[in-house]
Amino acid sequence: MANRHTIILMQTSQSRATRTFMDYASINQAMDGICELYERKLKELNPTIHNLTYDIADLYNFIDGLADLSALVYDHNIQAYLPNDRQWIKQRVLQHLRRMATR
């Protein structure tokens, strides 16, 4: 499950010009990438604060605030990408952060 190629499709605003994608070697790397996007946004909004903190509700608000967000995860059994919605991403981000916290 961990080494499944994942493509994150994202649109940050209603403008179609903000559509983009991010390419990751695994689901875990994709979830890290989403967290990093949020952290970059926090730094952009708070340039004078050096130690920013956030909780899962803040991250969920960021995810919900995007115009569109989905993940395509490669399934080796069928040799195709399976689509996953925003809720799936939120669940995976939470699982990923919990795993990181127990290390």
N, C-alpha and C positions, 0 to 999 in steps of 0.2 A: 504494500500500500504506500509506503513512504517514497519509493522511487518511481512515482507515476508522473510523467511530464504533465505540467499544468500551465494553462494559459489563462491569465486574468484579463477579462474584457471590462473596460471601464469608460464611463462618460461622466465627467466631473460636473457639468452643468447642462442646461437644456440645449445649448448650442452643439450641433453635430460636429463642429470643429474640435470639440474637446474629447472626442472618441480616441481611445488609445488601447494598447494591449501591453502586457508584461509577460515574459516567457520564463518559466522556471523548470528546473530539473525534477522537482518534487513538490508535493502538496505542502510539506513543512516549509520549504523555501518560499513558496507562494504566500503562505500566511505571514512569514517574516517580512516579506515584501509589502504586504498590506499594512502591517504595523509600522514599518519604516516610512511609508507614505504619510501616515497620520503623524508620526513624530516630526517629519520634515514640515508638515503644515503647522504643527504647534510651534516649531522654532521660527517659522516665517511670521506667525502672528505674535510671537513673544520674543523678539530678538535680544532683549536685555536680560532675560531670565536664563540662567545657565543650567539649572537642575529642574527640568520639567517633569512632572509626574501626571499620570492619568490612570483612570480605572476602566474596567470593561464597558461600563455605561457610556463613558466618553468616546471610546473606540466605536461602539455600536452606533452612537449618534453620528459620528463621522461617516461610517458605512451607509447609514440610512440617508444621510444628506447628499450622497452622490446621486446623480440623475439615473445612472444605471451601473450595475456591477454584477458580473457573473464569472463563473470559472468553467473552463473546459478541461477535463481530466482524462488522460489517455488510459483506456482499458485494454490491456494486452490480450485478454481473452477474445475480444471481438475486433481488435485492431482498429479502434475508432475512439473518438473523443466523446465523452458523455458530458452534457451540460448540467451545471449546478447553479442554483439561484443564490440570492443575497442571504437568505436564512441559512443555507448550507454553509456559506462562507463564515457567517457569524458563529455557527456551532464549531466549525473547524478552528477558527481563530481562538475561541475560548479553550478548546481542548489543547491546542498548541501552547498557549500561554500557561495553562496548568502544568503541562509536562515540563516546560522551561522553569517554572517556579519550584518544582520538586528536585531539580538537579543541583 
